[in-house]
């Protein structure tokens, strides 16, 4: 395996330039999908290589249930600095498991509480207006999903701006943005170097929903005004951090400026000699090298362990 076993753990360093280039130069829908795909692949490769190191580290512990041959010098020599990396990976895997479990638990706990609160409101349509003096609006996923908006938020906007708000939140539900956000949060739990992708993804999903709202209303200035006004009065909802919201997620001034500009082009693979093309190429190169390194390390360790396993 050599150093290849460590490459997928450090290759997510490419996440920062990918995030910056993607959110600035790609269409928000393509940027969101690219960022999520890159995050999931890089996190999966990191988790695989962490698991390989755990196998080596566990084999060194006295009383382990693994075959005795797995702790031979020949196996340990396949991993550089095995004495430290093997044992450290066991602790790292425990931390990763706990972080992922907490993230998933928090996500579904808030969903369950919100849906329980909706039971007494009936189901006239997909918009749930809550009598609340705190201004907020967000998309609550589920079967079916609902648009949650407080009376204080509606009072802060003009009737024409309500349509932009509802279209924005419906775009979050239609695009399954909660799944993209959850997948990228879990990727960040697996490898903290991937956290820059989450911030870029939050911005991209908000821009994606903004563009859908502008398309539905047919008025980009109206949508920009609704986003700006909502940002001035919106208050965070405890526990809602895992879901997309109308004005509290993403850099609002940049979103307003983008809406006041032209519709972003939605083309296929961008030219290589452009910033957007550079983002796509860096993403493709980083994920490819990470996947090949993880595969190489997995196959190498499998062959070493197979040779060290007594018949």
N, C-alpha and C positions, 0 to 999 in steps of 0.2 A: 504493500500500500504506500509506504513512504509518506511524504508530505501531502499526497493527494487526499488523504483522509481529513486533513485540516482545511483544504481549500474551500469546500462548501460552507465552512463556518465563517470565513472572512470575505468571501466574494460578495455577500450582501452589502459591502461597502460601496458597491456600484449603485446602491439604491438612491443615494442622494442626488447624483447627477441625473439619473433616470427620472426622479420625481420632479426636479426643477424643469427639465426640458419638456417632459410630458405635459405638465399642467400649464405651461406657457405657450406651447406650440402645437399641440394636438387638439383635435376636436374633443370636447369634454367627455362625450360618450366613449370614444376610442381610448382616451387617456385613462378613464376609469377601468375599462376592461383590461387594458395593457398592464396597469399598475397592479390590479388584483391577480392577474395571471402570473406576473413576475414574482409577486410576494408569495403566492402559494407554491410555486415551483422551487424558489430559493429556500423557503422554509422547509419543504419536504426533503430537499437534499441535505439541509443542515440537520434535520431530525434523524435521517438515515445514518449519517456519519456519526452523530452523537450516539445513536444506538450501537454502532460498531465499536466505538470506544468503550461503551458500557460493557459490552461482551468481554473485551480484553480486561477491563478493570475488575469486573465481577469474578473472572477466572483467577485473579490474584488473591482474592479474599479466602481466608481459611474456612473450611466447612462449606464452601459453595457447592451447589448441586451439579455443577457442570462437569464434563469429563476431565479427568486429571491431565490429559494431554493438552488441553486448552491453555494451561498455565506454563507450558514448556517454554524454554528460552527462544526456540524457533518462532513460536507464535508471538511472543512479546517483542521480538526484534522486528516484526512486520510493522509495528507502530512506533515512530520516534517518540522518545520521552514517555514511554508507556507507564512508568511507575507513577508519574504525576497525572498525566492526561487520563489514564484509565480510571483512577479513583475520583478525580475531579468531575469526570463526565457523569458519574453516578449521582453526585449531588446536583449537577446541572439538570439532569433528566427529572429528578424529583421536583426541582423548582419550576421547570417548564410544565410538567404535568399539573402542578398546583395552580400555576398562573392561567393555563388554558381552562382548567376546570372552573376557576373563579369567574373568568370572563364569560363562559357559556352560561353558568348559573345566574350571573347578574343580568345577562341579556334576556333570558327566558323568564326570570322572576319579575322583571319590570313589565314584560309583555303580559304575563298572567295577571298581575295586579291591575293593569290598565284595562284589560278585557273584563275583569270582574266589575270594575267601576262603571262599565258601559251597559251592564245587564239591565239596569233600571231605566235606561234612556230610550229603549225601544230601537227599532231599526227602520227609519224612514228612508234613508239613503246612506251613502258611504261617508257622509260628513257628520261628525258628532260634535255638537256645540255644548261646551261645558260651562255652567255658570260659575265663573271664577274671575276674581279681580286681578289675577296675575296674567299678563299678556303672554301668550305662547301659541304656537301652532307646530305640529309635527305629524309625521306619517307613522301610524301604528300598524306594523305588519300582522298578518294572521289569515284566517280563513273564514270570512274575507277580511281584507285590511280596511282600516278606517282612517279618515283624516280627523285628527284631534285639534280643535281650535277653541280657545276660550272666548267668552263674550267680551272680555277686555281687549283682546286682539282685534276682534271684529269692529269694536267701537273706535279703535285707533285708525282704521282704514276707511276709505270711501267705498261706497257700494261697488263701483267699477273695479276697484283694486281687490275686492274679495274674489273675483274670478281668477285673477292672477295667482292669488294665494292658494286657492283650491286646485288650480291646474298644476302648480308647483308641487304640492304634496301628492297629488295623484300620480305625477311623474315618478316620484320616489317609489310609490307602491308598484307601478307598472314595470319599472326598471329593476325591481328587486334590489334596491340599493342597500337594504339592511343586510342582505347576504354578502354583498361585496365588502361592506364595512366589517362585518363579523369575521369573514375569512382573513382580511388583512390584519385585524386586531390579533387574531390567533397566530398569524405569521409573526407578528411583532413579539408575541409571548415566546415563541420558539427561538427567535433570534432577534435580540434588541436592535441590531444593525438595520433591521427592516422598518423600524418605526418611522423614518422620514416618508416612507410610502403612504402611511396612513394619513398624514396631514395633507399630502397631495391628493389622495383619494377623496377625502372629505370635501376639499375644494372642487374637485372635478365632478363629483356627484351633485353638488349644489349648482354648479354651472350647467350641468346636464339638465337638471330640473328647471333652471332659469330659462334655458333655451326652449324647452317644451312649453313653459308657461307663456313665453313671448309668442311662440307659434300659435298656441290656442287663442290667445287674446288678439293676436294680430297687431299688437302695439308694444314695441320694445321699450319706449319711454314710460308707458304706464307700468309695465312690469318692473322696470328699474326704480320707479318712484315707490311702488309697493314694497320692494325689498328694502330700500333705504328707510322708509318710514317705520316698517316693522322692526328694523334693527335698532332704532332709537328707543323703542318701548319694550322690546322683548326681554323676558327674564328666563334664566335657565330653569328647567324642570328637573328636580333631583332624580337620578337614575336614568334619565333620558339620553345620556351621553352616547349610547350605542346606536341611536337612531338619528336619521336626518331631520333637520328642522328648517323652518323657513328663513330665519334671520340670524340665528345664533351660531350656525356652523359655517365655517369658511370665512375668508377675509371679505367682508361686505363691501368696502370701497372698491376693491378690484372687481367684484361681481357687478356692481352698478356701472363701473366704467366699461366693462365688457358688453353689458346690455345696451349702453348708449352708442356702441360701435356697430360695425356691420356683423352680419351673421357669420360665424366662423365656418370656413370650408370643411366639408365632410368628405374627404377623399380617401382612397385606399392607402397602400403603403407609401409614405412620403418619400420624395427624392433624397438620396443619401447625402447630398451636399447641402442640406438644410438643417437647422436646429431640430426640427421634428424628426428628420431622418436620422440624425445623430442619436436622439433619444431611443428610437426604435432599434438601431443597431447596437447601442450599448446594452439595452435590455436583452436583445437576442443573444449577444455574445456572452454576457454574464451568466444568463440562465443556461446556455449550452455548455459552457465550461464547467459550471457547477454540477449540472446533471451528469456530464461525462466523468467528472472527478468522483462523484458519489458512486456511480456505477462501477468505475474502476476499483475503488476501495472496497465496495461490497463483494465484487467477484474475487478480488485478491484475498480478502479475509476468508471467504467461503472455502476457497481452495486450500488455504493454509490450515484452517480448522478441520477440513475433511482429511487432510494428510495427517494431522495430529490426533485424530480420533481413533482410539483403538478399535479393532474389529471385534 
